[in-house]
Amino acid sequence: MIEANREGFRDAAVEILKTPDDSRAYQYLVTVLVSHGLLLPVLCDPELNRAQVLAAARAAQRADPMADAAIARSLADGVIAYDRHVRPKDAARLLDILSEISDGLRILPSLLRLLRHPNPHLRSKAVKMIGRGSRSVKWVQSRLAEADPRVRANAIESLWGVDTPEVRSLLEACVHDSDNRVAGNALLALHRVGDCSVIPDFIRMAAHESPRFRSTAAWAMGETGDPRFSDVLARLLRDAV
C-alpha cells in the first residue's frame, strides 16, 4: 500500500496514531513510517494532538535510537525550504516534542540551522533547546544581544537548574532586563538555586508600574512555591479582579 499510494497510507496511519498503544502493530507502523520517510509529515498533521505526536515520536525513538536526529534534520530542511507540510506552528510543536525525547546533543546541528529562520517564536524555541543541551554561559550570553525578548527569555530559561558563579552573575544582570519575561525567568532561576537575596527583587517587580511586570511577578512567585510570597500574591490577585 505504501508503494502504491503514499498519501493514502499516510492518512490511514494518522487515523491509527490517534489511538496510541504499546502493541507490536503500533510500533511496526511507526517503524514503517520512519523507514519510508513519512514520519515528519505525519507528526506535523494537524489531526494529531500533542500527546499523540509525542507517543509516535517515542515509538520512533525505540525503533531507531537516532530518530530524534533524523526528525530534527528533516524539520530544519522543511522549515528552511518552506515545505508545505511544515508550518512554523507545527515546527514549534515538534521542537517541544524533541525536547522530551532527545538530550539535545545529537540534534544540535539542526537547531543551529533554525536560528537563521525569520520566525522569532521558532528561533526562541531553538535557543532554549540549544542552551539546555550545551549549558554554555558564553553561548547564552551571546543570545542576550537578540532584539526579540522571547529569544532572550528562553535563553535564560535554558539555564534553570545550573548553579555556577558564572551563571549567577549572568542571571543577576538579567534581573534588571527591560523585558518582564527575561527578568522573571532570571529571578526564578536564582530562587531555584537557593539565592534568597532576590526576594526583595520579586517584591519590587510585584509593585512595578507595568501590569506586564506585575503579572510576571505573580507567575514567578507562584512557581517558587515560597510561602513568603503569600501576602504579595494575595494582593496581586485582588488587583487583578
N, C-alpha and C positions, 0 to 999 in steps of 0.2 A: 504493500500500500504506500509506503513512504517513497518508493522509487517511482510509482505511477502517479502519485498525487501528493506532493509535499505539503501544499497548502491545506488540503483536506485532512491529512494526517495531523498536522499541527493543530488545527481546530478541534479535532477529535481528542487529541492529547490534552488540550486545555480543559475540556469538559471533565476528563478523568482526574486531572490535577486539582480540580475544585474540591475533591474529597480525598485528601492525603491520608495514607495509612502506612503501616510497616510491612505490607505484603511484598512478596518477591515480584509480583506482577507490576506493582507501582515502581519499585526500584529498577526493574528491567526497562520499563517505559522511559524513565528518566535517562537511563544509560543509552538507549537508542537515540534520544534527543541530543545527548552530548556527542555521540559518535557521528551524527549526521549534521552537526552544525545548526541545530534548530533550537537549542536551549535558550539563547538570548531572545529571539522573537517571542518565545513562549513566556519567558519571565517578564517581558515588557507588555504582555497582553493585558489590557485594562479589565478583562473579565475576572482576573485573579486578584485577590486581596493580598495584603502584606503577609499574613500568616501562611497562605497557600504558596506564595512565591518563596518564602523562607523554607518551607518544607521541601519544595522541589530543589532549591539550591543546596540544602543539606544532603539530599539524596544524591545530587550530582557530585558533591564532595566525597561521599562514600564510594561512588563509582570511580572517581578519578581524583586522587589527592591534589592534583594540580588544577582542578576545575575552577577554583577561585581566580587563579591567574588567567585562565582562558576566558572566563566571564569578564574580568576587568579589561583584558586586551580587546575583546570584541566590543565591549561597551565603549572604550575610548575610540576605537575605529569608527563605530556607528555614530557617536556623538560628533566627532570631528568631521565626518563625511556627511552629517545631517541625514542619516539613514531614516527613512520614514517609520521604521519600527522602533526607533529610539528617540523619544521626545525628552526634553530636559527634565520634566517631572518624573518620567519613568527612570531616567538615569539617576536622579536623586534618590529614588526609592531603592534602586539596585545598589547604590553606594551604601545605604543603610543596611541592606542585606549582606553585602560583602563585609561590613564591619562586624557582623555576627559570626561569619564562618571563616574569616581569614585573620591571620595575625598582622596583616598589613605589609609584611616584608616582601612577599612574592609579588604583590600587586603594585609595589612602589613605582616601577617604570610607567605603568598605565596611569596611575594617579598623577604623576608629574606631567603627563601629556594633557590631562584635563585642566591643569592650571592655566593653560592657554585659551580655554574656552571663554567666550564673552559673557556667558551667563554667570552672574555673581553668586547665585544660590548654589550652583553646581561647583563653582570654584571653592566656596566656603566648606562644602561637604568634603571635597578632596583635601583641603588644607587640614581639616580636623583629623582625617584618617592618616595622613602623612605624619602629622605631629604625634599622634598616638603611637604610630609604628616606629618612628625614629627617636622620639623622646629627646630631640635635639633642641636645646635652648637657643642656639645660634640660628637654627632654621626658623623656629617660631618667631624670634625677634625680627628676622628679615621679612616675615609676613605682616608685621605690625606697621609697615610702611604702606600697606594697601589702603586705598581710599575707602573701599567698601567696608563698613563696620561689621557686616556679617562675617567676612573673612577674618578680621581681627578677633572677633569674639570667639569664633571656632578655633582659631589658633591658640587662644588662651585656654579654652576648654580642653584641648588636647593634652594639656599639662596637668589636668586634675589627677591627684594621687602621686605626683612626682615631688619629692621633697629634697631639694639640694639648695645650698646657699645661692647658686646662680638663678635657680627658678624662683626662689623667694624674692630676690632682688628685682627680677623682671616683673613679677606679679605686683609687688609694692608700687612700682612705677605705673602699672596699668590701672591701679585703683583710681587714679585721677584722670583716666581717659575721658575724652569728651563724649563718648557713646555710652549709654546706660548698660547695654549688654556686655560690653568689654569690661567695664568697671565692676559689674555684678559678678561676672564669671571669675574675675581676679579675686574679689572678696571671698567668694565661696571656696575657691581653691585654697586660699590662705587659711580660712577657718578649718577646712578639712584636714590640714596638716598640723592642726593644733595651735595656730597663731592667734591667741586671744587679743593681741594688740589691735586687731582690725574691728573689734566690736564697736568702738566709737565711730568708725567709718560707716558701718552698717546704719547706725543711728542717724548720722549726718545725711546719708543717702535717703533715709526714710522721711527726712524733713526737707528734701530738695524741692525747689520751686517747680521743677518739671514733673508732671504726672508720670512720664515715662520712667524717670529715675525712681520715683516712689513705688511704682508698680514693680520694677525690678528688685527694689529693696525688699518688698513683701515676698516676692518669689524666692529670693536668695535666703532670707531668714527662715522661710518655711522649709527650704531644702536642708538647712543645717539641723533642724530638729532641736535647736538650742532653746531651753525654756527661758533663758534670759531675754529673749526677744518677744515673749508673750504679750506684754503690755503694749509694746510698739505695734505689733501685728494687729492687736485688737483695735487700736486707734486707726490704723490704716484701713481696716475693714469698715469701720464706721464712716470714714471719709469717703469710701467708695460707694456707700449706699445713697 
